[in-house]
């Protein structure tokens, strides 16, 4: 090849190499920009997944809190019912004990009244017998004294 042609070709090659580097940075920039867009899209998806997971965790905490609150209220309601039932049972037992005590008191009072009336009646009967016997003894004594007096006086 002739030196002019070689120089021309070398100049063209140089120009081409100059053109290629000009094109390559644009292509590299586009590739880098595309890669950056991909990373940015991945980051956005990751952030969206993170916020979604955060919302899900928050929802789970709220659900758990509601379940714990419901369990507490159910336990409190059951404790209140058990308490009221126990108080009603104890009150019923107390009232029954009072009724039995009042019944026993009334019975003891009635028995005491009957014993008093029997003792009073017996004491009255004994008094009457004693008074009657004393009257009879008086009568006998007076009759005997009269007989003795009439014998001794001669009448």
Residue frames as qw, qx, qy, qz and C-alpha x, y, z in Angstrom:
[[0.000, 0.888, 0.459, 0.000, 0.00, 0.00, 0.00],
 [0.393, 0.555, -0.036, 0.732, 1.15, 3.33, -0.63],
 [0.327, -0.160, -0.522, 0.771, 2.10, 5.63, 2.16],
 [0.259, -0.137, -0.047, -0.955, -0.59, 8.14, 1.34],
 [0.678, -0.269, -0.522, -0.441, -3.21, 5.50, 1.54],
 [0.608, -0.209, -0.658, 0.392, -1.74, 4.16, 4.70],
 [0.110, -0.022, -0.329, 0.938, -1.77, 7.60, 6.19],
 [0.463, -0.199, -0.256, -0.825, -5.33, 8.10, 5.05],
 [0.721, -0.272, -0.621, -0.144, -6.37, 4.79, 6.56],
 [0.468, -0.140, -0.580, 0.652, -4.56, 5.54, 9.76],
 [0.121, -0.081, 0.126, -0.981, -6.28, 8.89, 9.92],
 [0.621, -0.236, -0.423, -0.617, -9.65, 7.23, 9.33],
 [0.677, -0.223, -0.677, 0.184, -8.92, 4.65, 11.94],
 [0.251, -0.052, -0.454, 0.853, -7.96, 7.32, 14.36],
 [0.356, -0.144, -0.084, -0.920, -11.12, 9.16, 13.58],
 [0.708, -0.247, -0.575, -0.328, -13.12, 5.99, 14.02],
 [0.564, -0.192, -0.647, 0.476, -11.43, 5.33, 17.31],
 [0.002, -0.026, 0.261, -0.965, -12.25, 8.85, 18.26],
 [0.550, -0.194, -0.305, -0.753, -15.85, 8.34, 17.24],
 [0.686, -0.213, -0.695, -0.014, -16.12, 5.03, 19.10],
 [0.328, -0.153, -0.605, 0.709, -14.96, 6.50, 22.37],
 [0.266, -0.062, 0.045, -0.961, -17.54, 9.24, 21.91],
 [0.688, -0.163, -0.464, -0.534, -20.24, 6.61, 21.36],
 [0.594, -0.092, -0.756, 0.258, -19.02, 4.26, 24.06],
 [0.052, -0.029, -0.549, 0.834, -19.46, 6.73, 26.94],
 [0.540, -0.043, -0.079, -0.837, -23.04, 7.34, 25.81],
 [0.761, -0.066, -0.598, -0.243, -23.66, 3.62, 25.63],
 [0.452, -0.021, -0.719, 0.528, -21.88, 3.10, 28.96],
 [0.187, -0.054, 0.316, -0.929, -23.91, 5.95, 30.40],
 [0.692, -0.082, -0.293, -0.655, -27.09, 4.34, 29.09],
 [0.711, -0.055, -0.697, 0.078, -26.00, 0.98, 30.52],
 [0.252, 0.004, -0.614, 0.748, -25.05, 2.58, 33.82],
 [0.386, -0.079, 0.092, -0.914, -28.26, 4.55, 33.83],
 [0.756, -0.097, -0.491, -0.423, -30.19, 1.37, 33.10],
 [0.593, -0.058, -0.717, 0.362, -28.34, -0.46, 35.87],
 [0.014, 0.035, -0.442, 0.896, -29.00, 2.46, 38.20],
 [0.579, -0.116, -0.168, -0.790, -32.67, 2.41, 37.20],
 [0.743, -0.108, -0.651, -0.107, -32.77, -1.31, 37.94],
 [0.400, -0.049, -0.657, 0.637, -31.16, -0.78, 41.36],
 [0.221, -0.067, 0.200, -0.952, -33.49, 2.14, 42.04],
 [0.694, -0.140, -0.390, -0.589, -36.50, 0.03, 41.03],
 [0.668, -0.113, -0.709, 0.199, -35.26, -2.78, 43.29],
 [0.175, 0.006, -0.515, 0.839, -34.81, -0.29, 46.13],
 [0.446, -0.116, -0.035, -0.887, -38.32, 1.06, 45.57],
 [0.764, -0.148, -0.548, -0.308, -39.73, -2.49, 45.58],
 [0.537, -0.059, -0.685, 0.488, -37.72, -3.31, 48.72],
 [0.065, -0.058, 0.350, -0.933, -38.96, -0.11, 50.41],
 [0.627, -0.142, -0.252, -0.724, -42.54, -0.91, 49.37],
 [0.747, -0.127, -0.653, 0.004, -42.10, -4.44, 50.74],
 [0.330, 0.016, -0.594, 0.734, -40.59, -2.99, 53.94],
 [0.305, -0.096, 0.175, -0.931, -43.48, -0.54, 54.46],
 [0.737, -0.134, -0.438, -0.497, -45.96, -3.29, 53.65],
 [0.655, -0.086, -0.693, 0.287, -44.25, -5.59, 56.17],
 [0.097, 0.068, -0.465, 0.877, -44.20, -2.75, 58.70],
 [0.542, -0.144, -0.077, -0.825, -47.96, -2.25, 58.19],
 [0.781, -0.105, -0.584, -0.196, -48.50, -6.00, 58.53],
 [0.462, -0.017, -0.670, 0.580, -46.49, -6.08, 61.77],
 [0.176, -0.098, 0.268, -0.942, -48.45, -3.09, 63.06],
 [0.696, -0.131, -0.314, -0.633, -51.71, -4.83, 62.10],
 [0.714, -0.072, -0.686, 0.116, -50.53, -8.02, 63.82],
 [0.212, 0.035, -0.576, 0.789, -49.68, -6.05, 66.99],
 [0.425, -0.103, 0.070, -0.897, -53.12, -4.41, 66.93],
 [0.770, -0.105, -0.506, -0.374, -54.81, -7.78, 66.37],
 [0.576, -0.028, -0.709, 0.407, -52.79, -9.27, 69.21],
 [0.027, -0.081, 0.412, -0.907, -53.66, -6.33, 71.46],
 [0.614, -0.125, -0.152, -0.764, -57.36, -6.77, 70.64],
 [0.770, -0.080, -0.626, -0.094, -57.16, -10.49, 71.34],
 [0.387, 0.005, -0.656, 0.649, -55.40, -9.89, 74.65],
 [0.263, -0.099, 0.212, -0.936, -57.99, -7.23, 75.56],
 [0.730, -0.123, -0.363, -0.566, -60.84, -9.59, 74.64],
 [0.684, -0.061, -0.697, 0.206, -59.27, -12.38, 76.69],
 [0.144, 0.060, -0.530, 0.833, -58.86, -10.00, 79.63],
 [0.476, -0.116, 0.021, -0.872, -62.47, -8.84, 79.39],
 [0.779, -0.102, -0.538, -0.306, -63.69, -12.43, 79.14],
 [0.544, -0.028, -0.694, 0.471, -61.62, -13.39, 82.18],
 [0.071, -0.080, 0.369, -0.923, -62.87, -10.35, 84.09],
 [0.635, -0.137, -0.229, -0.725, -66.48, -11.17, 83.14],
 [0.758, -0.097, -0.645, -0.021, -66.02, -14.78, 84.28],
 [0.346, 0.016, -0.622, 0.703, -64.44, -13.61, 87.55],
 [0.322, -0.126, 0.153, -0.926, -67.36, -11.23, 88.13],
 [0.753, -0.133, -0.407, -0.499, -69.87, -14.01, 87.45],
 [0.666, -0.050, -0.691, 0.277, -68.00, -16.40, 89.76],
 [0.104, 0.088, -0.483, 0.865, -67.86, -13.72, 92.46],
 [0.514, -0.139, -0.021, -0.846, -71.58, -12.95, 92.17],
 [0.792, -0.106, -0.549, -0.247, -72.40, -16.66, 92.24],
 [0.519, -0.004, -0.680, 0.519, -70.22, -17.20, 95.32],
 [0.118, -0.103, 0.343, -0.926, -71.78, -14.21, 97.10],
 [0.671, -0.144, -0.241, -0.686, -75.28, -15.44, 96.25],
 [0.753, -0.071, -0.653, 0.036, -74.39, -18.90, 97.55],
 [0.335, 0.017, -0.609, 0.719, -72.93, -17.54, 100.79],
 [0.332, -0.135, 0.128, -0.925, -75.90, -15.22, 101.26],
 [0.757, -0.146, -0.440, -0.460, -78.26, -18.13, 100.73],
 [0.654, -0.069, -0.681, 0.323, -76.34, -20.20, 103.28],
 [0.082, 0.088, -0.445, 0.887, -76.39, -17.28, 105.74],
 [0.533, -0.160, -0.071, -0.827, -80.13, -16.80, 105.33],
 [0.791, -0.127, -0.569, -0.188, -80.70, -20.54, 105.77],
 [0.480, -0.006, -0.652, 0.586, -78.55, -20.53, 108.92],
 [0.169, -0.116, 0.276, -0.939, -80.46, -17.55, 110.28],
 [0.691, -0.163, -0.313, -0.631, -83.77, -19.27, 109.49],
 [0.743, -0.105, -0.652, 0.109, -82.63, -22.42, 111.25],
 [0.275, 0.044, -0.553, 0.786, -81.37, -20.41, 114.22],
 [0.386, -0.146, 0.074, -0.908, -84.66, -18.51, 114.43],
 [0.775, -0.148, -0.475, -0.389, -86.57, -21.79, 114.18],
 [0.624, -0.065, -0.671, 0.395, -84.42, -23.34, 116.91],
 [0.026, 0.103, -0.392, 0.914, -84.89, -20.21, 119.05],
 [0.583, -0.179, -0.140, -0.780, -88.67, -20.29, 118.55],
 [0.792, -0.134, -0.586, -0.107, -88.75, -23.99, 119.40],
 [0.458, -0.005, -0.619, 0.639, -86.59, -23.46, 122.52],
 [0.201, -0.152, 0.209, -0.945, -88.79, -20.54, 123.54],
 [0.720, -0.190, -0.328, -0.581, -91.93, -22.63, 123.07],
 [0.737, -0.101, -0.643, 0.185, -90.39, -25.51, 125.05],
 [0.226, 0.070, -0.507, 0.829, -89.36, -23.06, 127.80],
 [0.441, -0.192, -0.007, -0.877, -92.90, -21.64, 127.84],
 [0.801, -0.176, -0.478, -0.314, -94.38, -25.12, 128.08],
 [0.598, -0.033, -0.645, 0.474, -91.94, -26.09, 130.82],
 [0.038, -0.146, 0.337, -0.929, -92.85, -22.89, 132.69],
 [0.622, -0.203, -0.171, -0.737, -96.56, -23.53, 132.30],
 [0.799, -0.137, -0.584, -0.032, -96.16, -27.14, 133.46],
 [0.433, 0.022, -0.584, 0.686, -94.01, -26.09, 136.41],
 [0.238, -0.173, 0.181, -0.938, -96.46, -23.31, 137.30],
 [0.743, -0.204, -0.346, -0.536, -99.41, -25.72, 137.01],
 [0.730, -0.089, -0.633, 0.241, -97.58, -28.29, 139.14],
 [0.204, 0.089, -0.479, 0.849, -96.67, -25.63, 141.70],
 [0.468, -0.210, -0.023, -0.858, -100.33, -24.50, 141.76],
 [0.810, -0.184, -0.491, -0.262, -101.51, -28.07, 142.19],
 [0.583, -0.025, -0.622, 0.522, -98.97, -28.63, 144.95],
 [0.067, -0.172, 0.293, -0.938, -100.07, -25.37, 146.63],
 [0.654, -0.235, -0.223, -0.684, -103.70, -26.40, 146.38],
 [0.796, -0.143, -0.586, 0.045, -102.94, -29.82, 147.86],
 [0.399, 0.056, -0.543, 0.737, -100.86, -28.24, 150.60],
 [0.280, -0.193, 0.143, -0.929, -103.57, -25.67, 151.37],
 [0.760, -0.212, -0.380, -0.483, -106.27, -28.36, 151.25],
 [0.719, -0.095, -0.623, 0.291, -104.25, -30.63, 153.55],
 [0.168, 0.110, -0.442, 0.874, -103.55, -27.70, 155.87],
 [0.507, -0.234, -0.075, -0.826, -107.28, -26.96, 155.90],
 [0.822, -0.193, -0.500, -0.193, -108.07, -30.57, 156.64],
 [0.554, -0.009, -0.597, 0.579, -105.42, -30.63, 159.39],
 [0.122, -0.199, 0.238, -0.943, -106.94, -27.44, 160.79],
 [0.690, -0.246, -0.266, -0.627, -110.38, -28.94, 160.67],
 [0.789, -0.136, -0.588, 0.115, -109.17, -32.10, 162.39],
 [0.363, 0.075, -0.511, 0.775, -107.26, -30.11, 164.95],
 [0.321, -0.222, 0.108, -0.914, -110.25, -27.84, 165.65],
 [0.788, -0.224, -0.389, -0.421, -112.62, -30.82, 165.85],
 [0.708, -0.072, -0.602, 0.362, -110.25, -32.62, 168.16],
 [0.140, 0.132, -0.403, 0.895, -109.82, -29.52, 170.28],
 [0.529, -0.255, -0.096, -0.804, -113.60, -29.05, 170.42],
 [0.820, -0.205, -0.518, -0.132, -114.09, -32.64, 171.41],
 [0.544, -0.021, -0.567, 0.618, -111.50, -32.30, 174.09],
 [0.096, -0.193, 0.228, -0.950, -112.99, -29.06, 175.26],
 [0.676, -0.262, -0.226, -0.651, -116.50, -30.47, 175.32],
 [0.793, -0.161, -0.577, 0.107, -115.40, -33.52, 177.26],
 [0.435, -0.015, -0.497, 0.751, -113.52, -31.60, 179.77],
 [0.204, -0.149, 0.137, -0.958, -116.10, -28.97, 180.20],
 [0.229, 0.226, 0.882, -0.344, -118.82, -31.46, 180.49],
 [0.469, 0.391, 0.036, -0.791, -121.10, -30.15, 177.98]]
